[in-house]
């Protein structure tokens, strides 16, 4: 009986961890161990469709924070962004609160794409 209970607990833990990892972006918003920070990204990849009708576009990009450390961010838009566009993203983990287009001369000096 004890062995089957242990197996049940382990299976439940695997399911929970798998679910958390699938929806990590949404959970980062509430994670008390992450702080909000600006991440600077350049649109250098084609987006994925975020909805079946193709009206939203999902970006998964790697950028840099103010200190020059690499950070991953995910966000969606209602229009496809032009390649080479620079964005300033307010992120918490991989969750994106907001983003805005910026010019390359607005990038911090230590960030080079």
N, C-alpha and C positions, 0 to 999 in steps of 0.2 A: 504494500500500500504506500509506503513512504517513497519508494522509487518512482511510482507513477505520479505522485504529487510533485516531486522534483522535476520530472520531465515536463509536466504541465506548466510549472512556473517558468522553466527555461524556454518553452515554446512561446509563452505569452510575452516574455522579455524580448525575444527575437522579433515578434510581431510589432511590439511597441517601438523598439529601436528602429525597425525598418520604416514604420509610419513616420516617425519623427524625422528621419533622414530624407524621406520623400518630400516633406513639407517644411524643410528647414528654413527656407526663405521667409515664410509666414511666421514661424516660431521665433526667428531672430528679433522680430519687433518687440517681443515681450521678454526676451532673455536679459536678466539683470546684469549678466557678466559682459555684455556688449555695450559700448557707448556710441553715441552718434558721432559721426565724423564726415567731413567732406572727402569724397573720392573723385579724382579727375580721370575721365576716360576719353578715349577717342573712338568714334564709330569706325571700326575696321573689319567688321564682319557683317554678313547678311543676317537679318533677323529671321526668327522662326515665326510662323503664324501662331497667334495666341488664341485664336478662336476659329472654329470650323468655317465661318463665313469669310475669314481673311480680313476683318476690319480692324484688328489689333495686331501689333507686332511685338514679339518678345526678344529682348536683348539679354545676353549673358556675356558680360565683358570683364576684363581684368584692367584695373586702373591703379592709381597711386594716391595715397593720402598725403596730407601736408608734409609729412616727414619723409616721403619717398618710399614708403613700404607698400608692397603689392597688396591689393584687395580685390576680391571678386564682388561684383554687383549684378543684380538681376532687376529688370524693370520692363514695363510694356508701354507702348505708345499707340495713339490712334492713327499715326501716319509714319511711314518709313522715313528714317533720318538719312540725310546725305552722308556718304562715305567721307571720312576725314573730319567730320564735325566734332568739336570738343564739347564735353559736358561737365558740369560741376554737379555731383550727385550727393545728396544728403542721405547717408546710408547708416544702418545699424546692423552689423553683420552683413548678410547678403540681402537684407530687406532694404528697399529704397523708399524713402519717405517722399522725396521730391527731387527734381532735376531741372537744370536750366542750361541753355546753350551759352557758351562763352567763346571769346576770341582767344587765339593762341597766346597773345601777349598778356592774358589774364591768368595764365598758368603760373603756379609757384616756380621760382627759378630752378629748384633742384629736380623738377620733373621733366623728363625728356621722353618723347614717344618715338 
